């Protein structure tokens, strides 16, 4: 567990995300850093990419405990994308946004604290929608530092 700063609450705009997709279990999620390494050459080279923010999107969880993780960027539309890139529409949604200021290697601790401590005591519940990590220009993928945000879709209980 880590000490969380109180989240901010925002209504996120709809997003179109294009990126590399893999399915993971809790045990196999250690493969996510290698997925980001495979995605590096695409950054800045995806047709119709908007800005320089990268997203790590968690979606399509199932009863077997697996989920999809997409390393991606926002795009203006899905036309002209290479066939190997996944496409995901994230609708407008209300989010609790948490700052992760520690090294990237501690991100699982932040996710765990959000879901095992904050959510049960918050008066909110998680909505069945994608949640994501948002990596802006302050994040340095070479050092794993600079911070990021974790966006969790929520609604009042």
C-alpha positions in Angstrom: 0.0 0.0 0.0 1.1 3.5 -0.6 -0.2 6.9 0.6 -2.5 8.4 -2.1 -3.1 12.0 -2.6 -6.9 12.8 -2.8 -8.1 12.4 -6.4 -9.5 15.1 -8.6 -12.8 14.4 -10.3 -13.3 15.2 -13.9 -15.6 14.4 -16.8 -13.3 13.0 -19.5 -14.0 13.8 -23.1 -14.5 10.9 -25.6 -11.2 9.5 -26.8 -10.2 7.4 -29.8 -7.1 5.4 -28.8 -4.9 3.5 -31.3 -2.1 1.2 -30.0 -0.8 -2.2 -29.3 -3.1 -4.6 -27.5 -2.3 -7.7 -25.4 -4.4 -9.8 -23.0 -3.1 -10.4 -19.5 -3.8 -12.1 -16.2 -2.7 -10.7 -12.9 0.3 -13.1 -13.1 1.3 -12.3 -16.7 0.9 -8.5 -16.3 4.6 -8.3 -15.7 4.8 -8.4 -19.5 3.4 -4.8 -19.8 6.8 -3.0 -19.8 7.9 -5.2 -22.7 4.7 -4.2 -24.5 5.6 -0.5 -24.0 9.0 -1.2 -25.5 7.4 -2.7 -28.6 5.2 0.3 -28.8 8.0 2.9 -28.6 8.7 3.0 -32.4 5.1 3.9 -33.1 5.1 7.0 -30.8 4.9 10.1 -33.0 4.5 8.0 -36.1 0.8 7.0 -35.9 -1.4 8.6 -38.6 -3.7 11.3 -37.1 -2.1 11.2 -33.7 -3.2 14.0 -31.4 -0.5 15.5 -29.1 2.2 13.6 -27.3 0.3 12.0 -24.4 0.4 8.2 -24.2 -2.2 6.0 -22.6 -2.1 2.6 -20.9 -5.7 1.5 -21.2 -7.2 -1.4 -19.2 -10.4 -2.8 -20.7 -12.4 -5.8 -21.6 -11.9 -7.7 -18.3 -13.7 -11.1 -18.1 -14.9 -13.5 -15.5 -11.7 -15.6 -15.8 -9.6 -12.6 -14.5 -8.0 -11.6 -17.7 -8.0 -8.1 -19.2 -6.7 -6.3 -22.2 -4.0 -3.6 -22.0 -3.5 -1.2 -24.8 -0.4 1.0 -25.1 -1.7 3.8 -27.2 -2.2 7.4 -28.2 -5.2 9.6 -29.0 -6.0 9.9 -32.7 -8.6 12.1 -34.5 -10.0 9.1 -36.4 -9.1 5.5 -37.2 -8.6 5.8 -40.9 -5.1 5.0 -42.3 -4.0 3.1 -39.2 -1.6 0.1 -39.6 -3.5 -3.1 -39.3 -1.5 -4.3 -36.3 -2.8 -1.4 -34.2 -5.9 -1.9 -32.0 -8.7 0.7 -32.0 -10.7 1.7 -28.9 -13.4 4.2 -28.4 -13.6 5.6 -24.8 -16.9 7.4 -24.2 -17.3 10.6 -22.1 -17.2 9.5 -18.5 -16.8 10.8 -15.0 -13.4 9.8 -13.5 -11.5 9.9 -10.2 -8.0 10.9 -11.3 -5.0 9.9 -9.1 -1.5 11.1 -9.3 1.3 8.5 -9.3 4.5 10.4 -8.5 6.7 7.4 -7.6 8.9 5.4 -10.0 6.9 3.4 -12.6 8.0 0.2 -10.9 5.6 1.1 -8.0 2.5 1.6 -10.3 0.9 -1.8 -9.2 1.0 -0.6 -5.6 -0.9 2.6 -6.6 -3.5 0.6 -8.5 -3.9 -1.8 -5.6 -4.3 1.0 -3.1 -7.0 2.7 -5.3 -9.0 -0.5 -5.6 -8.5 -2.0 -2.1 -8.5 1.1 0.0 -9.9 4.2 -1.7 -12.8 2.8 -3.7 -14.4 0.8 -0.8 -14.2 3.9 1.5 -15.1 6.6 -1.1 -18.8 6.5 -1.6 -18.2 5.8 -5.2 -18.3 2.6 -7.3 -16.3 1.7 -10.4 -18.2 1.9 -13.7 -17.9 -0.8 -16.3 -15.7 1.3 -18.6 -12.0 1.4 -19.5 -9.7 2.9 -16.9 -6.3 4.2 -18.0 -2.9 5.5 -17.2 -2.1 8.9 -18.7 1.6 9.6 -19.5 2.2 13.3 -20.4 5.4 15.0 -21.5 6.8 15.0 -17.9 7.1 11.2 -17.9 10.5 9.9 -19.0 10.2 6.3 -20.3 14.0 5.9 -20.1 14.1 6.5 -16.4 10.6 5.6 -15.4 10.2 8.9 -13.5 8.2 12.1 -14.0 4.8 10.9 -12.8 1.6 9.9 -14.5 -2.1 9.9 -13.8 -4.5 7.0 -13.2 -8.1 7.6 -14.4 -10.7 5.4 -12.8 -14.3 5.6 -14.1 -16.7 6.1 -11.2 -20.2 7.1 -10.1 -21.8 7.8 -6.8 -23.2 4.8 -4.9 
